[in-house]
Amino acid sequence: MVCPEWLRGHRTISAARDNGTEMLVQVQCYAGRKADERPVRFRIGDRDYMVEEIVEQWYGPDHSFHKVRADDRNLYLLRRHVSTGTWSVEAAGQPR
């Protein structure tokens, strides 16, 4: 995957992926006007992360993306697959 512009100047956090596929993540969302409106907590492996800030979000026909800052002070790009309702981690980085 090409490094997203917002990760330039950040150290990438390495993450294991099964057979080169996306790293699946469990996400707990705030549900206001609609279901899965925004992530508030997520789990990667056996570690939980609280979302401290939604830095940016954007939507496409098949996916929604949420760039978040977690309680470990790292940035994560979470993607929600609309058709399946599953989430994946597309990128992660931490300040130098």
Kinemage of the C-alpha trace (Angstrom):
@kinemage 1
@onewidth
@group {chain A} dominant
@subgroup {mainchain}
@vectorlist {calphas} color= white
{ca met a 1} P 0.000 0.000 0.000
{ca val a 2} L 1.235 3.492 -0.790
{ca cys a 3} L 1.854 5.620 2.282
{ca pro a 4} L -1.028 8.101 2.722
{ca glu a 5} L -0.015 11.764 2.668
{ca trp a 6} L -1.045 12.275 6.309
{ca leu a 7} L 1.392 9.535 7.397
{ca arg a 8} L 4.427 11.140 5.797
{ca gly a 9} L 6.752 12.180 8.581
{ca his a 10} L 5.284 9.561 10.920
{ca arg a 11} L 6.756 6.204 11.834
{ca thr a 12} L 4.571 3.370 10.578
{ca ile a 13} L 3.357 0.847 13.119
{ca ser a 14} L 3.848 -2.625 11.750
{ca ala a 15} L 0.809 -4.847 11.975
{ca ala a 16} L 0.410 -8.483 11.087
{ca arg a 17} L -2.033 -9.218 8.313
{ca asp a 18} L -3.356 -12.640 7.436
{ca asn a 19} L -2.158 -13.745 3.984
{ca gly a 20} L -1.663 -10.144 2.846
{ca thr a 21} L -5.310 -9.242 3.427
{ca glu a 22} L -6.664 -6.339 5.417
{ca met a 23} L -6.232 -6.368 9.174
{ca leu a 24} L -9.710 -6.788 10.600
{ca val a 25} L -10.592 -4.835 13.688
{ca gln a 26} L -13.541 -4.860 16.082
{ca val a 27} L -15.099 -1.407 16.345
{ca gln a 28} L -17.657 -0.064 18.790
{ca cys a 29} L -19.542 2.894 17.349
{ca tyr a 30} L -21.702 5.745 18.522
{ca ala a 31} L -25.156 5.365 17.027
{ca gly a 32} L -26.976 8.678 16.816
{ca arg a 33} L -29.158 9.477 13.809
{ca lys a 34} L -27.808 6.373 12.070
{ca ala a 35} L -26.087 3.126 13.011
{ca asp a 36} L -22.291 3.070 13.140
{ca glu a 37} L -22.143 6.853 12.921
{ca arg a 38} L -18.581 7.132 14.229
{ca pro a 39} L -16.099 4.871 16.019
{ca val a 40} L -15.612 5.409 19.764
{ca arg a 41} L -13.496 2.344 20.600
{ca phe a 42} L -11.713 -0.369 18.659
{ca arg a 43} L -9.795 -3.575 19.317
{ca ile a 44} L -6.793 -4.874 17.431
{ca gly a 45} L -5.773 -8.324 18.614
{ca asp a 46} L -6.103 -8.289 22.396
{ca arg a 47} L -5.637 -4.521 22.828
{ca asp a 48} L -8.455 -1.967 23.183
{ca tyr a 49} L -8.104 1.640 22.013
{ca met a 50} L -10.353 4.565 22.888
{ca val a 51} L -10.920 7.123 20.135
{ca glu a 52} L -9.937 10.512 21.527
{ca glu a 53} L -10.478 12.491 18.334
{ca ile a 54} L -12.007 12.035 14.901
{ca val a 55} L -9.409 13.874 12.832
{ca glu a 56} L -11.148 13.429 9.496
{ca gln a 57} L -13.831 11.286 7.899
{ca trp a 58} L -15.068 10.747 4.386
{ca tyr a 59} L -17.552 8.510 2.642
{ca gly a 60} L -17.704 6.597 -0.605
{ca pro a 61} L -20.354 4.367 -2.145
{ca asp a 62} L -18.838 1.166 -0.708
{ca his a 63} L -16.739 2.357 2.240
{ca ser a 64} L -16.480 4.998 4.916
{ca phe a 65} L -13.130 6.111 6.283
{ca his a 66} L -12.333 7.560 9.701
{ca lys a 67} L -8.916 8.942 10.540
{ca val a 68} L -8.783 8.862 14.350
{ca arg a 69} L -6.359 9.648 17.146
{ca ala a 70} L -6.489 6.934 19.806
{ca asp a 71} L -5.609 7.042 23.484
{ca asp a 72} L -2.103 5.747 22.663
{ca arg a 73} L -1.577 9.053 20.750
{ca asn a 74} L -1.263 7.215 17.412
{ca leu a 75} L -3.251 7.920 14.271
{ca tyr a 76} L -5.317 5.136 12.688
{ca leu a 77} L -7.179 5.020 9.402
{ca leu a 78} L -10.244 2.805 9.909
{ca arg a 79} L -12.337 1.689 6.950
{ca arg a 80} L -15.907 0.427 7.251
{ca his a 81} L -17.030 -1.880 4.458
{ca val a 82} L -20.664 -0.867 3.901
{ca ser a 83} L -21.760 -4.108 2.239
{ca thr a 84} L -20.534 -6.373 5.049
{ca gly a 85} L -20.462 -4.009 8.022
{ca thr a 86} L -16.902 -5.092 8.803
{ca trp a 87} L -14.012 -2.776 9.640
{ca ser a 88} L -10.325 -2.865 8.748
{ca val a 89} L -7.217 -0.884 9.665
{ca glu a 90} L -5.788 0.666 6.517
{ca ala a 91} L -2.889 2.538 8.096
{ca ala a 92} L -1.459 3.398 11.465
{ca gly a 93} L 1.299 5.761 12.495
{ca gln a 94} L 2.810 7.517 15.456
{ca pro a 95} L 4.573 10.850 15.762
{ca arg a 96} L 8.361 10.729 15.718
